[in-house]
Amino acid sequence: MRRIAVMTSGGDAPGMNAAIRAVVRTATAYEMEVYGIRQAYKGLLAGDIERLGNREVSGILQRGGTILQTARNKEFMEEPGQKRGLRRLNEHGIDGLVVIGGDGSLRGAMALCRLGVPVIGIPGSIDNDIYGTDMSIGVDTALNTILDAIDRIRDTATSHERAFLIEAMGRNCGYLAMMSSILGGAEVVHIPERPMDVEQIGQALEDAYLRGKNHAIAVMAEGANPKIYEVKDYLDKSTQVGFEVRVVILGHTQRGGSPTAFDRLLATRMGVKAVQFLNEGKSGVMVGVQGSHIGYVPLEEVVATKRDFDLEKWTEIAHILSR
């Protein structure tokens, strides 16, 4: 294997640049040529592929986002688009591919693998919803960003004796909301895996008020139902809570920013392993971390299996600590 390519796909995640850097420099050490595919599968179909060397990835370790950019592409979801992608890789003499991204990105990687392209996936998703790895690139940075916001909001909540509803990212996975509620000292956590109805949320906030607390915080995942403004409308019309209620939606602030030391190290280790796996002849697998060990999981297993964190354990801890 003499020439490989790397792309970042799906939502950006802090640490993707560190992974790109590790892929390029490791491949260079193995005397491989490396090409970057800009804007993921969209760029692949357009042939937007450029040579990357050590100098091109210098100074990117600390940068959030991705220097290769990212985009979503419906055309690549169909077989004709996938075959066009294969043609583009062949036109550039690409022997292997590293795909950094989330569930949809890894499905695309698996499609190319089925067409005969040696592919290694690297999990990059702040939601931490990818099966086969304890942690994905970007999760730790996003979690620290949320905690910083909760700490700041608590200052205002305490000063005005208010309750705040804070929305964290997580369409199908409540990992960020659960962990930030525990580590941020929230009174309520509302996630897709274990949603609460408006009455339960109101009761929890009222309990905090009756216990003499001078503020209350509810962390809510974006994918949980009822949605945050439905809860706000209910609480505004209710005499149940005791606090004035405010809403903060953290949105895309959770995606950006310089990656933490943990994310830089995780991304670097995964990038190095991805190239080593390609060099060893492995294909159709995703690099994953289990405990302190970096290994691999078949892509077919990754995309077919829902990742679950230990919901019972963390729910119990959240409940105990919210008192």
N, C-alpha and C positions, 0 to 999 in steps of 0.2 A: 504494500500500500504506500504509494508515493505522493498522492495528492488528495487532501480532504477538504471539506467545507464545514462551516459552522453558521448557524442561524439562531436568532432569538425570536420567539413567536408567542402570540397571545398577549395577555396583559404584562406590562413590564414589572420587574421586581428588583429591588436593590440587591446588588451582588451579581447581576447578569454580566456586567463588564468584567468583574473579577474572573468569572467562568470563561468568558471569551479570551481573556489574557492568558489564563492557564492552558486552554486548548492550543492557542497559537504557539506559546513558548515551549510547551511539551512536544508538540508536533515538530517544531523546528529542531529540538534536541534529538528527535528521531529521524532527522533529515527528510522530513516531509514538507511539501508545499501546502500552505493553508490559504483558503479563500473564504471571504465573508460574504454571505448572502444578505443583502439589505432588504428590509421590510418583509422578512419571513417568506411564506409561500407565495405571496403576491410578487415579491421581488424575484423569487425563483422562476415563476412563469414568465416574467419580463426579461429574464437573463441579467438581472442587476447583481452581478457577482464580481468581486474585486479581490485582488491579492492582498493578503495581510502578512506582515512580518513583525519581528520583535519591536521595531520602532513604531509601527502603527498602533500597537497596544500599550505603548509606554504612557504612563500618567493617567490611566483610566481606572486603576484599582479602587480609588476612593469615590468615583463618580456613580451617582444613581442612574436609573434608566438603562439604556443600552445604546452603544455607539452604532450598532447595526440597525437600530430602529425596529419597529414591529408593526404588524398590520394583520387584520383579519381578511380572509379571502374565501368567498363561497365557491368560486370556480374549482378550487383544489379539492373540495369535498366530493366531487364527482370523478369517475374513472377517467374521462377524457382529460381533465385538468391534471390528474396525477401522472398520466402518461406524458403529458407535455412537460411536466416537471422533471421526469426521468430523462427526457430528451435534452433538456437544458443542462442537466448534470453531465450527461454523456458528451455534449458539445464542449464542455469545459474540462473534460477528462477527469472528473471527480471520482475517486475510488471509494470514498466513505464519507459519511455525513454525521455531524453532531447537532442535535436539535435540543435547544434549551427552552423550556416552556411548560405549560400546564396540560390539562387533560386533552383538550382539542388539538394542541400542538403535537402531543405524543401519538394521537390517533393518525395524524398526517404522517408522522415518522413511520408508523407501522404500515401504512399504505405503501410508502416507498420501499420499505423492507420487503413487502410481498412481491414487489416488482423487481426485486433482485439487488437493491441498493443496500450495502452494509451500513446500518444505522445504529447509533447509540443515543439514547435520550438522557437529558439531565433535567430533574424536576425544578421548575422555577415558577412559584405561585405563592403569593402572600397569604392565600386562604388556608394553606397547609391541608389541602384536600386530595392529595395525590397518593394513591395506594403504593406500598412498597418502600416507603422511606419514612423515618421518624420525623424528618424535617425537610422542607423545601427551601430553596434559595429565596430570600426576601422576607420570610416569616418573622425572624427575630427583629429585623429593622422595623417592620410595620408594627409589631407589638410594642416596641419601645416608643414609636411615634404616638401610638394610641395612649400609652401610659403617660407620656408627657402632657398630652391634651387633657386627660382626666385629672391629673395633678393640678393643672392650671384652672380647669373649670371648677374644681372643688373649692379653690380660694374664693371665687365669686359666689358659688353656691352657699358657702358658709357666711360670707359677708352679708348676703341678702336673705338668708334663710329660705332657700329655694330648692326645688327638686329639678334635676336635669335628666332628660332623656338623651342619651348619646348613641348615635348610630355608627357602628363599625362595619367594615366590609365583611362579606361572607354570604353569598347568595344561597349556597346549599350546605355550607359547613360553618358551624358556630365556633370554631376553634379560637379565632381572634377575640370574639366577644367573651367567651368563657374565660380565657386566660387573663384578659385585661380586666375583667370584672373582679377576679380573685386578687390579682396583683395590684389593682387600683383601688381596692376597698369598696367596691360598689355594693349597694343593697339589693339590687335586682339584676339578673341576667336573663335575656330573652333570646333564644336561638332556634333555628329551624328544627333541630333534632328533638328539642323539648320546649315547645312554645308555651307561653302563658296567655290566658285570656285577659281582657282589659280589667276585669274585676280583680283577678289575682294580682296584677301589677299594681292596681290602686290600693289593694289591701296591704301589700308589702311596703309601699311608700307611706301609707297611714301608720303602719306598725312602727316604722322608723320615727315618725313624728311623735307618736304617743310615748315612745321610749325616751323622748327628750332630745333626740338628735336635732342639730340645727341646720342640717342639709340632708339630701338623699340623692343618690345617683343610680340610674338604671342604664345598663349597657345593653344595646339591642343590635343583633345582627341584621343586616339589610334584607336578608331573605326570610326572616321570621315573620309570621302572621299572627296577630294583626300588625300592620305597619305602624311606623312611629307616629305619624300624624293622626292615625285613627286612635291611638292610645292618648295622644295629646288632647284631641277633641273630647274624648270621653272624660278625661280627668278635669278638663276645664268646666265641664257641665256638672261635675260631681262635687259634692261637699265632703267627699270621703277623705281626701289626702291631707289637707292641712297646710301644705306648701303651695306656693306659686310654682307653676311648671314651665320650664323652658326646654327647647329642643336644640341640639347641636348635631349636625351631620358632618362627620369628618371627611367623607368623600375621598378624593384622590390625593389628599395630603398623606394618606397612609402608604401610597405607592412610592413617593419620591424620597429624596434625601440620601445622604452618604450612607453606605451600608455599614453596619456594626462590625466589630472585629469577628464576631461569630459568623456572620454571613460571608465576610471576605474569606475566612478560613474554609468554611463549608464549600463555597463556590470554587475555591482554588483546588481543594481535594477532589471534588467531583470532576472538574475540568481535566485534571491530570489523569484521573482514572479512566475517563471517557476515551482519551487518546490511547492509553495503554490497552484498554479492551479492544479497540479497533486494531491496534498493532498485533494483538494476540489472535485476531481472527474472529472475535465475538461480534455478533450482530443481533438486532431485534431485541435489545435489552435496554433497560434504564438503570443508570447508576442510582444507588440508594444508600442511605445511612441507617444502620440499625445499631443503636447504642453508639459505640465508638468505631464500629467497623464499617468500612465502605465496601459494598458488594454490588450485586446487580439482580434485577428482577425482569423476567420476560415482559416485553411490552404488551403482549396479548393479555397477560394476567393483570397488568397495571390498569389498562383501559376497561377491563371487564369487571373490576372489583371496586366497590365503594370503600373509601378509607374511613374508618371509625376511630375516634379517640375514646378513651375510657370514660364514657358519659356518666355512668353511675358514680364513679370515684370523684370526678371533678364536680359534679352537681352537689354531692354531699359536702365536699370541702367548701364550695361556694356558699351553701346554705349555712354551715357552721360559722364561717368567718363573717357573714353579713350581719350577724347579730351585734 
